[in-house]
Amino acid sequence: MGDSFVQNQCSSCGGAITDPNVKKCPHCGTSQDHVQTILDEKNKNIELCPNCGSPVIFNIEKQQFVCDFCHSTFTTKIEKDFDNLIYEADNLIPFQIPEGLAKKQFFEWLIKGENLPLDILGRINNIQLEQVFIPYMCANVVYDGAWGADIGYNRSESYTEYVTKEDKNGNKYSEPIAKTRTVVDWNHSSDIFSGTTFKSYLVNDELTGLIASFAQRFSHLTFLENTKPFDEHYTAGTRQLKISSYKVSSVLRSIRVFAQEEAEKKMNSILPGDENKNAKITKFTYNLTSKYTYVPFWKVIYKYEDMNYSAIMTAATKNKIEIDGNRPICQEDSTVEKKMRTNGRFGLLGSLLFFLINIFSNFPSEVGSILSILFLGGIGIWIYFAIKRHLFLDQNKKYLEDNLNEYPEYIKLLKQYPK
């Protein structure tokens, strides 16, 4: 009679398990590794960031989960929709441009537009300046990689070339001539490399049109030396645009492409030899450290003939103030200027046509002379209207500059903020 003693039982089905080292129940397949079972259960409860997939920790003070990788915060595991993520600024650049200087710069920018109404300074009204913080994500990337390539080294090689010559009697003979040439010795090579790179991205989707394009151009953030830790005192009385979770997720997806492009540039700059081919990165990893930065801008809103116009101005450094936006246009002056440009182009097109006809056609010399005159005449028409257009625009520009220098509000600002 066999031994009926049951050494172990499955906790799930109660089946007998005679092998103490078995990992799964032979009857129902349930795991018998209790330590692994506990770990698996814990892993099920680990919160992962809905934005980047990194493990997160619960911040007791904020009563929120916090991701150290992309800095997103959220309250429960259910909130995996990006629209529910909350992003907070890590730092900001305080306003470096006071309102008076911003308004002075606005007036100087305004009169530089083409085909402006000549009475614009006397008829603009309701000028409003608003301090706006626009969010950017500053990405510091540290990458490591390995490359492989065929590396070529140039060397000089001597060889003899036989040249056929002829003596005084007409007899031909071969004469050896020593020459040198460059040949390339190819060998496959590989190595490791590393590097760091930086890029900033606009992470707001509320801006549209010219203002959005202008803000996007300033993603380079060359003024980071003025950055300070985020403090609500700096934002008092200002408007802060939201950090868009959609933009952040898009940026995080694009950073890998950016990191790989930078790694390829680094690889190409360090490849040895005189020539190379079939170069490629064979291994690549990167680490991202990101911060969200509020960058200050002045938004200017004004009216001309009951129509609203807007402009946006950098306010992060006094050394280089840039501005862009909408200006009114005088339709009459625009029509005149456009007609001058069109007439000049017709003259240039006509001269080109006469030139081609003269080259590709066999006309008598008299006709050729006429075509040459017409060609020069077309060039002359183009030059005439180009000069006329330049003088027209320059005259309007001079008129607006004179008006600005007599504009009372600008004179007051100029005394406070000299050029």
SULPEWO-V954709 format. One record per pair of residues at least 6 apart in sequence whose C-alpha atoms are under 8 Angstrom apart, sorted by the first residue. I is the first residue (numbers start at 1). J is the second residue. Records with the same first field share a line. If there is no record, write none. Layout:
# SULPEWO-V954709
I: J, J
This chain:
# SULPEWO-V954709
6: 16, 17, 18
7: 16, 17, 18, 19, 20
8: 16, 17, 18, 20
9: 15, 16, 17
10: 16, 17, 25, 30, 32
12: 28, 30
13: 27, 28
15: 25, 27
17: 25, 26
22: 32
23: 31, 32, 33
24: 30, 31, 32, 33
25: 31, 32
31: 37
46: 55, 56
47: 55, 56, 57, 77
48: 54, 55, 56
49: 55, 56, 67, 72
50: 79, 80, 81, 82
51: 70, 72, 80, 82, 249
52: 69, 70, 249, 252
54: 67, 69
55: 67
56: 65, 66, 67, 68
57: 65, 66, 67
58: 64, 65, 66
59: 65, 66
63: 75
64: 73, 74, 75, 76
65: 73, 74, 75, 76
66: 72, 73, 74
67: 73
69: 288, 289, 290
70: 289, 290, 291
71: 87, 88, 290, 291
72: 85, 86, 87, 88
73: 85, 86, 87
74: 84, 85, 86
79: 85
82: 245, 246
83: 245, 246
85: 245
86: 245
87: 243, 245
88: 243, 292
89: 135, 230, 291, 292, 293, 294
90: 229, 230, 291, 292, 293
91: 227, 228, 229, 230, 231, 291, 292, 293, 294
92: 227, 228, 229, 230, 293, 294, 295
93: 224, 226, 227, 228, 293, 294, 295, 296, 316
94: 226, 227, 228, 234, 295, 296, 316
95: 296, 297, 315, 316
96: 315, 316, 317, 318
97: 315, 316, 317, 318
99: 129
100: 413, 417
101: 413, 417
102: 298, 313
103: 129
104: 410, 413, 414, 417
106: 300, 323
107: 404, 410
109: 323
110: 327
111: 397, 400, 401, 404
112: 397
113: 327
114: 329, 393
115: 329, 330, 331, 333, 334, 337, 393, 396
116: 327, 328, 329, 330, 333
117: 328, 329, 330
118: 396, 399, 400
120: 304
121: 403, 404, 407
123: 304, 305
124: 302, 303, 304, 305
125: 302, 303, 304
126: 301, 302, 303
127: 300, 301, 302, 303
128: 300, 301, 302
129: 298, 299, 300, 301
130: 238, 239, 298, 299, 300
131: 237, 238, 239, 296, 297, 298, 299
132: 238, 239, 240, 241, 296, 297, 298, 299
133: 235, 238, 239, 240, 241, 294, 295, 296, 297
134: 202, 204, 240, 241, 242, 294, 295, 296, 297
135: 202, 203, 204, 240, 241, 242, 243, 292, 293, 294, 295
136: 200, 201, 202, 203, 204, 219, 292, 293, 294, 295
137: 200, 201, 202, 203, 248, 290, 291, 292, 293
138: 198, 199, 200, 201, 290, 291, 292, 293
139: 198, 199, 200, 288, 289, 290, 291
140: 196, 197, 198, 199, 288, 289, 290
141: 196, 197, 198, 259, 286, 287, 288, 289
142: 194, 195, 196, 197, 286, 287, 288
143: 194, 195, 196, 259, 263, 284, 285, 286, 287
144: 192, 193, 194, 195, 284, 285, 286
145: 192, 193, 194, 263, 281, 282, 283, 284, 285
146: 190, 191, 192, 193, 281, 282, 283, 284
147: 190, 191, 192, 193, 267, 279, 280, 281, 282, 283
148: 188, 189, 190, 191, 278, 279, 280, 281, 282
149: 188, 189, 190, 276, 277, 278, 279, 280
150: 186, 187, 188, 189, 276, 277, 278, 279
151: 186, 187, 188, 189, 271, 272, 273, 274, 275, 276, 277
152: 184, 185, 186, 187, 273, 274, 275, 276
153: 184, 185, 186, 273, 274, 275
154: 182, 183, 184, 185, 274
155: 182, 183, 184, 185
156: 180, 181, 182, 183
157: 180, 181, 182, 183
158: 178, 179, 180, 181
159: 178, 179, 180, 181
160: 176, 177, 178, 179
161: 176, 177, 178, 179
162: 174, 175, 176, 177
163: 174, 175, 176, 177
164: 172, 173, 174, 175
165: 172, 173, 174, 175
166: 172, 173
167: 173
193: 267
194: 263
195: 263, 266
197: 259, 262
199: 219, 220
200: 219, 220, 221
201: 216, 219, 220, 251
202: 215, 216, 219, 247
203: 243, 244, 245, 247, 248, 251
204: 241, 242, 243, 244, 247
205: 244, 247
206: 241
210: 324, 325, 326
211: 311, 312, 324, 325
214: 312, 324
223: 316, 317
226: 316
240: 294
259: 286
260: 284
264: 280, 281
267: 281
295: 316
296: 314, 315, 316
297: 312, 313, 314, 315, 316
298: 312, 313, 314, 315
299: 310, 311, 312, 313
300: 310, 311, 312, 313
301: 308, 309, 310, 311
302: 308, 309, 310
303: 309
304: 328
309: 325, 326, 327, 328
310: 325, 326, 327
311: 323, 324, 325, 326
312: 323, 324, 325
313: 321, 322, 323, 324
314: 321, 322, 323
315: 321
337: 389, 392, 393
340: 385, 386, 388, 389
341: 385, 386, 389
343: 381, 382, 385
344: 381, 382, 383, 384, 385, 386
345: 382
346: 378, 382
347: 377, 378, 379, 380, 381, 382
348: 378, 379, 381, 382
349: 378
350: 375, 378
351: 374, 375, 376, 377, 378, 379
352: 375
353: 375
354: 371, 372, 374, 375
355: 371, 372, 375
357: 371
358: 368, 371, 372
404: 410
405: 411
